[in-house]
């Protein structure tokens, strides 16, 4: 696909594209790439040939970056466009119908292929949840309504109040492996929420969300991919974006759930003592603490945290403007700043799955990193009880019975098991 629509370019801009390509790559290389001789390219540059053919301009545009083409075509340096400017354009589009129609048509024409996936995302607001509660209380018995509301609230919290087809599908599959009953109830609540609340507001997004997952009725038959430590290291080394790299590193070396790592706040990680304080307990999960290897803690402090701080510094003012323009969206800037990973989950997944394809030639679920950790530890002859404690797999009741009657282990002993046997990527 050509980078520009040459039909809309005048002769001057066509010439500028050829000239820029020659300046960047040299006359010989450009003439070879265009499939014309050097003298013909010179005639273009000297204006002896006034109209440059479409196919020649298209080929020349392939030699330039998007920023370089933007400078030529629009007279704007994209490096000068900051997030605040982008937010201002969005706010104007919301308020000005004429500008909105122009902006959306231009957006779809130039970036249609890029915005299809993000357009499937739905951010759940406080008003959405309140409407759902009102609907189910009017329709169902008191206990059924309370169950639907509780399952929905828990699911939304673990999904970070953002619904996409990929997140919903993986969430229900992951939940099915731990508790089929809970997965079934959560799926019913989510489907009802999509039908009653999202569909009237956005039918297209609701359809894609609704169809992305099924209500579990049988034991899940998903078999995790067989991963070796070398394969996991290869994926890690192929991740280019530093935020995704740090996220994958913690998943691989702790075996924690994807949602648990995404939900971590910075103050839950003690880099000095190398402890991750999950501090979460419910009917199916018990996960109080996990650990970091020494090299991992150093890498996160020296490499990742400065990158994270710079990211927050770069986008905080823009996010605050977005909050001011959309006070009912429920966006909490301070909560966002407190996150260990203040990035969009889909962007993290895209970067990691890109690395999976490079290393393996295929993708697999991020949740399979949890199975990798389990199998790796078991192969190291680590007792299942220790593995369950490190991954928060034991239920509170089971743990209390075990702790009170059969088993006692200190935090120091648990860390010794981790340090000696847990997988290292660094």
N, C-alpha and C positions, 0 to 999 in steps of 0.2 A: 504494500500500500504506500503510495507516495506521501511525503510529509506535507505537501501543500497542494491546494487546488489551483493549478496554473491557469485555468480558464479566467480567473478573476484578477490576474496580475497584468499590469500594464507593461509596456516595453522597458521602461526604466527599471522596474523591480526585477524583471527577467534578467536584464543586463547585470544588475547588482549581484544576483545570485551566482552568475557565471564568474564575475570578477572575484567575488569572495572565495569561491571554490579554487580558482587559480592561485590566489594569494596564499591560501592555506595548504594546497597540495602540489602546486607547480603545474606548468603548462602541459608537460608531457603526460603526467599521470591523468590529468583531467581529460585531455583529448582522447586518451585510451579508454577511460571510463565512459565517456559520452559516445564513443564509437564514431568520431569524426577526426579529421587530421588537424595538425597544429595550426595550419594556415587558416582553416575555417574558424577555429576558436579565436584566433587573432582578429579575424574580420568581425566577429561578434563584439570583441572588446573595443575595436576601433570604430564601431558603429557603421561599418561598411555593409553589414547585413542588419537591417533595422528590426526585423521581426524574427525572434529566435523561436524555433519550433517547440511545441508543448513537450514532446518526449525528451528533448535535450534539456529543458529546464527541470523536468522531473528527475532526470538522472543526476543533474548537478545538485539538486536539493538533497539527494541522498548522501552527499559528501559533507553536508553541514549539519550542525546540531540544531535542536529545536530553538534554543536561545538565539543562535546566529540567524536563523530564518525569521524569528520574531522581530529581531532588531531591524531587519531589512523590510519586512512586510508591514509591520505595525508602527515602526519607529519608536518602539518601547524596549528598554533593556529589562528583561525579566528578572535580572538579579536585583533590580531596584524595587521589585514588587514584594512587599512584606505581608505577613498574615493579616495585619490590621487593614490594609487596603482590600484584601480579599473579603474580609468580614464586612467592610463598608459596602462593597458591591452587593453582597447578599442582602444586607439590610435595606438598601435602596430598592432591590428587586422585590422585596416583600411589600414595600409601601407604594411603589409606582408600577401600576399595571402595564403601561406602555413599555417602560424599560424592562419589566419582567418578561414580557413576551419576546422582546428583542434578545435579552440575555439568554433565555432558555433555548431559543432557536439556535443561537450561536454556539451555546454549550453543547447541544446535541450534535450539531454539525461537525464541530472540531474535536469533541471529546466523548462522543457517544459510546465508543468501545470501552472506554475506561470507567464510565460511571454506571454501567449496568449493574455490576456486583454491589457497590456501596448503596445503590438505590434500594436494595432489598433489606436494608437495615431499618429497624423501628426502635426508637427510644421511648421507653415506657415512662409516663409521667405519674405524679401523685394523683391527678384527676382521673387517669385511666384506671388505677387500682380502686379508687373510690367508686367509680361507675360499675366496675365488675362486682364489687361487694354488694352494691345496691341491687344489681340484676339477680345474683344468686340468692340473696335473702328473700326477694319477692317470689322466686320461682321454686326454691327447694325447702325441704324440712330444715329445722334449725341446725341439727347435727351435720347433715349433708352440706349445708351452706358453709358452716364453720370449717369443715374439712377441706372443701374446695378453696376457700380463702387462704387457709394455712398452707396448703400445698403450693398455691400460686405464689404467695409471698416468699416462701422459701426458695422456689425455683427462680423467681425474678432476682432475688438477692444473689444467688449463686451465678446467675447469668449477667450480673452487674447491670441489670435493667436495660440491656440492649439485646434485641432479638434479631438474629439473622438465620437463614436456612441452615447454614453450616453449624452454627453454635447450637441450635435446637436439636439437630440430628445427633451430634456427638454427645450432647448433654444427656439425652434420653438413653442412648446406647451405653454411656458410661454408668448411668444410674442403674440400668438393668443388670449390669454385672455385679453390683453390690446389693441391690434390693429390688427384685422384680415387682413386689407389691408397691413400693414407693414410686418406682418408675411409672407404673400404670396410673397411679393416682395423679402424679405430677403431669403426665401427658394429657390426661383428661382435663385437668384444670387449665393447662396451657391452650389446648384446642378450644375450650369454651371461651377463654379470654380473647383469643384471636378472632373467633366468630362473632362474639358479642361487642367487643370494644374496638378492635383494629379494623375489621372489615367495613363498618360504616364510614370510617375515616379514610381508609386507603384500601380499596378492594384488591388491587393488583398485588400489593405487598402482602396482604392478608392471605391471599391464595397461595403464594409461594411459601410463606411461613407455615401455613396449615398443612400443605402437602409434603413438607420437608421431613416429617417424622411420623411414625405410626405408634399407636397405643400398644405397648407390649402385652402379648397374650401367652407367650411361651418362653421357655428358657432361652436366653440369647445364645446364638450359635457363632458369634464372632470369635475367631481364633487370632490372638495377637501375633504379630509378625515376630519371627525368631531373629533377635538382634544380638550381635556380639559387641564386645567393648570396642573393637577396632572399627566396626561400622558406625557406632554412635560417635566415636571420636572423629571419623571422617565427615559425618554430617555437621558436627560442631565446627570443624575447621572450614567448612564450606559456607557457613552463615556469614554474610557480609555485614549486615546491620548490627551494631553493637548491642542495642536493646534486645533484639531477638536472640543474639548469642548468649547474653547473660540469662535470659529467661530459659532457654534450652539447657544451659549448664545446670541451673538449679533443679529443673525437672529431672534430668538424667542422674544427678548425684544424690538426690533425696528420695525419689520415688513418690513425691507428694502429688496430689491431684492437681490438674490444670487450674481449676477454680481456686484452690487454696493458694497457689503461687500468685495468680493474678490478683487476689484480694489482699496480699500482704501489704502492710504499711511499713514504711522505712523504720519506724521505731520498734517493729517486731523482730528486727534482725540485729543481733549483738555481734558486730564484726570482731571485737576484741576477744570474746569468749567463744566465738564461732557457733552461736546458737540461733536457731530460728524458732520464735515463740508463736506457734499456731494458735494455741489457746482456744480450741473450738471443740464443742461436745454436743452431740444430739443423738437421736435414736440409733443411727447407723454408723456414726463416725466418732472416733475418739482420736484426736491428734493434738497433743499438747506442745511437744517440741520436736525439732529435727536439728540437724547439724550441718556445718560446712567444713570441708577440708581446709587445711591451713593455706595452701596455695590458692584455693578458690576464694577464700576470704580476702586475701591480699589482692588478687586480680580484680575482684568486685570493687574494693576500695579505691584502687589506683587507676583502673581502666574504666569501669562501668559508672561509678557514682559521679565523676566529673562530667561524663556524657549526659547522664540523667539530669544533673543540675543545669547544664547548658540548655537542654531541651525545654525544661520548665521555664527557664529565664526567657527563652525565645518566644514561647507561645502563651505565657500567662496573661499578658495584656490583651491579646486577641481573644482569649477565652473569656476574660472579664467583660469585654465588649459584647460578646455573644450572649452572655448571661443577662446583661442589661437589656439587650434587644429581645430576649426570650425569657422573661421572668417566670413563666409557668412551666418551663422544661425541667425544673428540678436539678439543674446543674450546680454542683457544689465545688467551687474552685479550691477551697482548702482541703477537701477530701481528695481531690485530684492531685494536689501538690504533695500530699502525705503518702501517696502510693509508691511502693518500691518500683513498680512498672507503670508509669503514667502514660502508656501508649495504648492505641486501639488494639484490641485483641486480634482483629482480622489482619492488621498489618504485621503483627508478630507471626501469625500463622503463615502468611504468604511468604515471608522471608525464610522461615524454617522449612516449609515444604519445597521451596525452590532449592534449598540445600539438599533435601532428601532426594530430589530428582537428579541432582548432580552426582551424589554419592552412590545412589542405588538404582537410578533410572525409574523410580516409582515413589509414590507417597504412601504414608500410613498414618493412622490416628495418633495424635499427640498422647492420648491416654495410654497407648501401648508402651510409653516410656515407664509407666508405673509397673507394668508387667516385666519390662526389662530389668528394673531394679530388683524386683522380687526374685526372678529366676537367677540373676547374677549372685545375689546374696545366698540363696539356697545352694547354688553350686559351690560356694565358698564354705559350705558346711555350717552356715549361721543358723541357729535354731529358729524355727518358724515363729516362736513367741517373740523373739527379738525383732524379727522382720515386721511382724504385725504392729509392734509398739512403735517402731521407727516410721511406719507408714500410716499410723492412726487407723488401723483396720479393726482392732478389737472394739467391740461396743462397750459403753460405759459399764453396763451391768456385768458383762463377762470380765472386764478388766478388774472391777472391784472384787469379784469372787476370787479371781486368780491372785490378786494382790494380797487379799486378806488371808487366804487359805493355803496357797501353793507356791507363790512366787514373789520374790522381793528383789528389786534391782534399783540401784541409785542412778542419778543422772550421769555421774562420772563413769560408771560401768557401762551404761548404754552408749556413751560417747566413745568409749574404748572399742566397743564392737564396731561402731560406725567408722572410726578412724582406720581400723585395721582392715575392714572387709568391704566397705562401700566403694562403688566404682569411682575412679579418678579420670577426669578428662584432661586435666592440665598436668 
